[in-house]
Structures are given as structure tokens and as C-alpha cells.
Amino acid sequence: MREYLLVFLVALVVTYLLTVIAREIALRTGAVAAVRDRDVHATPIPYLGGLAMLGGLLAAYVVAVQLPFLSRSDEFVFQDAGTVLLAGALVCALGVLDDIFDIDALTKFGGQLLVVGLLVWQGVRFYYFPGPDGTQFSLDDAQATVLTLLVVIGTINAVNFVDGLDGLAAGVVGIGALAYFLFCYILSSQNNLTLATTGAFLSAALAGACAGFLPHNFHPARLFMGDSGSMLIGLVLSASTLTLTGQFDSNAISSSGNSFFVTVMPVMLPVSLLMVPMIDLVLAVVRRTRAGRSPFSPDKQHLHHRLLEIGHSQRRAVFIMWIWAGLLATGAVLMSLYRGPAVWWGLGAMLAFAVVMTFVLPILHRPRKTGLGNTGLPEHAELEQGSGGPDFPA
């Protein structure tokens, strides 16, 4: 556990320090978010925060291979981690091009396909899938490729979509990474398996990178992660969950909890963590198409807009969405590892807390009016920070 904590801290510190360099590169290359009527920022803000996060992840990898415990882990741990970080570097480069030149959605999607294809080719993919009766279905190459593409590309674009308020995407993904680290560590401990797994290492490093980036990205943001960051952390989060299925035989993984949830966790965690933005995306498409507008056209009816409408400040709206992300991620982990009434009572208490914070807190404590709306910005400004692209991603 101490070495994982060191991995977390290395990623945090390096990411935090590299944001200064990333900001300077963004200013020199013109990768800057211009001010639009629908944006939250009142002055141009640089992109390319993903470069700093990538630097933090790579630094964590370099340190980890030298540590006494992790360096003696099975060979596949760092092989798979290296593959994920290589794919992360490529998708980050794709995001940099989009942040600077604003490439079209089809080109960006094609690049994502190629990067995820690299993961599959190097063995970071699904190998089996559970049935509800406890049976395991081995996947052939075509099935594994399709399922891997759906999960990884879906996660990449869902993270891009949730990047709508300062600090939101980094916080949500960081919470998910911490939850998955605990899942990997506890599951390995329960089954007397090696505690050194690719999933545990990558999720610890990813949580550190997100934590190191947040001080620069929390409202008021001085740097945006852009597509270079949102696609990077989306890929690393989803790929880290896939590594578990390729490193342990499904029959070797048993648990005091629900075995079905244990083996479906690589799909369940990204989906549960990003359920809120995915629902927001679906509602946006339905809402706009029913109104006869393009699904890509922006509006001011996203979930974070509704939180602001009921009385939350921008910072508190971000905290509320962090709480819901934590509830979903923690719920997925608890249901996977444990069973019994204590789990359900715990989840019920967390749900009640989330509901109170969402709907009761704005009644008890409304943000101070400034004459410019609750956010201190002109009332016509729409809170669409994101990556500077269309209202929802390709």
C-alpha cells in the first residue's frame, strides 16, 4: 500500500508542476479557449492540461518500476501498463491537435478507433464475460474487439462530455480511479492473489494525476484539460479496468460478495461512474431532436445548469456531481466485494446524503446574489467549459 501511495503522490506532484509548462505551450501554440456567449470563462483560458497529466502518469510509471515491491511483480503488470500509457500518449497527441487546430469529429473518432485498436492488439481487452447464473462466456477475437471498442471509446467521449464545469471531469474520474484501486487491492487480498496488478497501479497513478491537476482547474480555472486531457483520462480509466480480465483466470477470482459483479466490474465501473453524464447526453439528444434542432446545438438545460437554477453556486454544483459520482462508484465496488444488509444500509445512507445535498442544501443556503447571477457571471453566459468543441463529443 505504501508504494501505491508513493505512485499517487509522484503523479500528483509532477502533474501539478507540469501544468505551468503546459500552460506556456498552450499560449505559444494558440491552444486557448476563446470566450463565447455560452462559456463560463470571461477571459481566454489555455488548454493542454492533458500534457501535464500525461507527464504525471509517465513519471509514476518510471518511479514504480524501481520500487522494491512493484518492481518484483509479474512481468505482465508493467507490460500492460506500458501499453495503456502508450495508447494514452497517442490519444493525448490527438487531443492536442484538436485543441490547437479544432479537427473535425469524424477524424477524431477515427483516431480513437486506431488507438483502441492498439490496446486490443497488445492484449488489453476483454477475454471473458459473465452470465447472471455465474457461468463464464469466453469471447472470440471479434466479440472481444467490439466490446472493448464500445467500452473504451464510450468512456473517452463520456468524460469529454462531462467536462462542462471547472474541475468536474478531473474530480469525477479521480473518484472513479480511487474506487477501482480499492476494488483491485481488496479483491486481490481476499483471494490471496498478487497485490501488484496493472489496474491498481494505473488507477493509483490516474487518481494522483487528477488530484494534481485540480488546483489549476477548479473554479476559477487557470487551465483547461481540453481534449488532450479528457480523452487521456477516459482511456486510462477504462483500460485500467480491462487489464484485470486479462491477468487472472475468471475461475481464480472468487469473492465474499457477488461473483457476477466481480467479473462484470470492468464494464460496470465506467458505466456507473459516468451514468450521470451519459444520461445527460441522451436527454440532450432527445430534447434537441424533439425541438427540431441538431443534437449538436448547444442549450442551457444540462444537469449542471439545472443545479444552478435550483440555487447552487458553480463550485457547489461541482461538489454535488462529485458526490453522485462517488455514490455510484462506491456502490459498484461495495456490491462487487460484499453482501448483506450492511451494504444496503450503507448505500441507503449515502443516497440520502446525496439527495439532501442536492435538493435541501440550496434551500438552506443560497449563494449570495452579486447582480450578475449566482455564478458572478453575466446571466446569459452558459456554463460550457468542456474542451472547446461541439456541445457533445463525437
N, C-alpha and C positions, 0 to 999 in steps of 0.2 A: 504493500500500500504506500510506503514512503517513496518508492521510486516513481509510482504513478503521480503522487503529489508533486514530485520534482518535475516530471514531464509537464504537468499542468502549469506550474509556475514558470518554467522556461518558455512555454508557448505564450503565456500571459505577458511576461516582461518583454520578450522580443517583439511581439506584436505591438505592444504599447509604444516601444521606442521607434519601430519602423514606420509608424503612422506619420511621423514628421517627414520622413523621406518620401513616402507615398504621396503625401500632400504636395510636396515640392514638384514631384514628377507630374502630378496631375495639372498643376498650374502651368508648367513649362510646355506640356503637350496639348493643352486646351481641353482636358477632360474635366469639365466643370459643368455643374448643373445650373443652367440658366434659369432665371426667375420667370415663371409662367403664372397665369391667373389662378391655376388650380394647385399650385405648390404651397407648401408650408413655409419655405425659407424666403426671407425678404431680400437676401443678398446671394450672389452666386456662391455655391459650395463645391469644392473639389470632389471628384470621385476617386477611384482606385484604392479604396481601403482594402480591397481584396489582396493587393500586393503585400501589405503588411501582415495580413492573416496567413497568407501562404508562407511568408518568411518565418512566422512563429511556428507553423506546423513543421517546416523543414528543420528548424533549429531543435525542436523537440525530438525529431527523429534522430538527428546527429548525436544528441546527448544520450538518448535511450540505448543506442547500440553500444555505448561504453559503460553502462551501468552494470553492477555485478549480477543482479538477478535477471533483468531483462535480456542482457547480452547472452545469457546461457539458455534462453528459451528455445523452443523448437524452431527450426530453420524457416518454416513457413510463416512465422509471425512477422518477421521483417520483410520477407519476400512479398507477402500480400500487402503489407503496409506501404512498401515502396511502390507497388503497382497503383494503389489508391492515390498516393501523393503525386505520382507521375500524371495520372489522369486528372487530378486536381490542378496541377500546374498547367496542363493543356486547356482545361475548361476555363481557368483563370485568364490565360492568354486570350482566349476567345472573348471573354468578358471585357478585357482591356481594349480590344479592338472595337467592341460595341460602345464602350464608354467614350472612346475618342472619336470614332467615325460614325457611330449610330448605324450599324449594319442592319439589314432587313431581317425580319423574323424568320423567314424560310432558311436563310443562310445560317442563322444562329441555331436553328433546330437541327440542321444537317451536321453542324459541328458537334452538337450534343450527342447525336447518334454515333458519330465516329469515336468520340471519347468513351462512351459507354461500351461500344464495341471492343475497345481496347481492354476494358475491365473483363468482359466476357472471355476474350481470347486468352487472357492471362489467368483465368480460373477464378476470378472474383465474381461469382454468380450464384444463383440458386442451384442446388443439387437434388433436393427432395422437397416435398410439400406435404403437410399433414392432412389427414382426413379427420372429421369430427369424432369418429369412433376410435381414434388412436392409431389407425393404420398410417403407413407412410407410402407416398407415391414417388417413385424415382422419376425424375424428369429427363427426357431426352434433350439433345443439344438445342433443338429448335424451340421446345417449350421453355427451357431454362433461359434462352436468349430473349424471348419475347417477354417473359415475366420480369427479367432483370431490367430490360429497357423500360418497361412500364413503371416499375417502382423508382428507379434512379432518375429518369427524366421527369417523371411526375413530381418527385421531391424537389428536384432542381428548380422547376418552374413554380411550384407552390411556395418555396422560400422567396423566390423573386417576387411573387405576388404579395406576400405578407410584408414585404419591405416598404410599408406605407407610412410609418411614423418613425421618428428618430429613436433608434435603439430597439425597435420592435423585433426585427428579424434576428439580430445578434442575440438578443435575450431569449427568444423562443428556441432557437437552435441550441444555444448554450444549455438551457434547461433540459432539452431532449438528450443532449450528449451526456450530461451528468446522470440522467436516469438510465441510459443504456450502459454507462460504465458500471453502475451499481448492479444492473442486471447481469452483465458478463462476470463480474467479480464474485457475486454471491452464488450464481449458478455453478461456476467452476468450483467454488469452495464446497458447495453442497454435494457435488458429485465426485470429489477428490480428483478433479482434473487440474491440469496446469493453470495457475492463476495468471500466467502470461499469455494473453490472447491478443490478436490483432484488434478485435473490437474494443477491448478495454484500453489498449494503448491509444488508438485513434480517437476514441471518444474523450479520453482524458485530455489529449492534446487539443482537440477541437473545442472543448469547453474552455480551456485556457486561452485559445486564440480569440474566442468570442468575448471573454471577460476582459482581455487586454484591449480590445477594440472599443468596448462600450464607453469608457471615459471620454473618448473623442467623438462618439456618435450619439450620445444621449442628449436630449434637448437642452439647450440649443446646439445642434450638431456643428462640428467644425470640419468633419469629413464624412462623406457617404461611402458605403462599401461598393456601390454600383453593381453592375452585372458581374464584374470580376470577383466580388465578394459573395454575392448571393448564390451564384452558380457554384462557386467553390465549396461553401459550407453545406449547400444542399447535397452535392455529390459525396462529400466526405461523410456526412451523417448517414445517408442511405447505404453507401458502400461499406461502412463500418458494420452495419447490421448484417450485411450479406456474408461477411467473412466467417461468421460463426457456422453457417451451414456447410462451408467447405472445409472446416477444420476439425469437426467432430462428427462421428457417425451418429445418426439420429437415435439409434438404439442405445448409445452410450450416455445420452442425456436424459436423465430422469429427474424428477423434482418432487418436493413435498407439495407442490402446487399443481397446476393443471398442465399436463404434458402437451395437450393440444396448443395451449397458449405459448408454451415454451418454444415449440418448433415454428409457430406462426409469427413469433416476435419480430423477425426481420421485416415482415410486411406491416405488422400491427403498430410498431412504434412510429415509423414515419407517418403512417396514415392517421394514427391517433393524435400525434403531436401537431400535425398540420390540418387536422379536421376543421378547425375554425376558418383558416384562410381558404380551404377547399370549398367549404360551404359558402363562404363569401363570394368566391369565384363563380360557383354555379348560380347563386342568386343574382349576381351581376349580369351574367349572360341571359338568364331568363327575364330579368327586369328590363334590360335594354332591348332585347328582341321583341318582347311583347309591346314595347312602346314604339316599335318600328324603327329603332336605331341600330347602328352597328354595335356588336358586342364589344368592340374595341373603344367605343366612345366613352370618355370619362364622365362620371357623375359624382354627386356628393351624398351617396346613400350607402357607402360601405359600412362595415361594422364599427370601425373606429370613428366614423362620422356620427353614427348613432350614439356611441358612448359620449361624444362631446355634446350632442344635443340634449342628453338627459342630465347633463350637469358636471361631467368630469372634465378636468383640465387635461391638456395633452399628455403631460407626464403621468398623470394618474390613469389615463386611458391605456397607456403602455403597460403600467403595472397590472391593471386588470387583465389584459390579454396575456401577460406573463403568468398570472395566477391560473387562468383557464388552461394554458399550455402545460403548466406544472401538474394540474389535476389530471389531465388526460394522459400525460407521460407516466406519472406516478401510478395512476390506475392501471395502465397496461403492464407495468413492471410488477405491481403487487398481485394482480390476477395471474400472472405467469408463474410467480415463485411461491405463492402462499394460497391457502384456502382456509375457510372457516368464517364464523360470524365477525371476528375481529377485523378482518379485511373489509367487509361490507360496512361495518360501523365506522371504520376509519375513512373510507371513501365517502360515506354519507356526510361525515363531519366536514371533510374538505369541500364537498359540493355545497353544503350550507354556507360555509365561509365565502366561497366564490360568489354565491348568489347575493349574500349580504353586501359584500364589497362592490358588486356591480350595480345593484338597484337601491340599496338603502343608504350607502355612503354619500351619494350625490345629494340626497335629501337632507342629510345631517350637516354636510359640509360642502357647500358650493364654492367654486373658485371665485375670487374677488373680481368683480367687473372692472375693466380698465377703459371702457369706451370703445375698445377695438375687438370686442368679443371675448370669450373665455380664454382664448389662447394668446391674447395680446397681439393678435394679427388682424388685419382687415377682415371684416366679416365675409367678404366674397372669396377669401383665399381658401382653396381646397387643400386638405392635408394629403397630398400625394407626393411623398418624397421619392420612394422607390428607387429605381435605377435609371430614371430619366427616359425610359422607353414608353411604349404604349400603356394604356391603363391596366391591361393584364397581359402577361407574357405569352410568348409563342408556346 
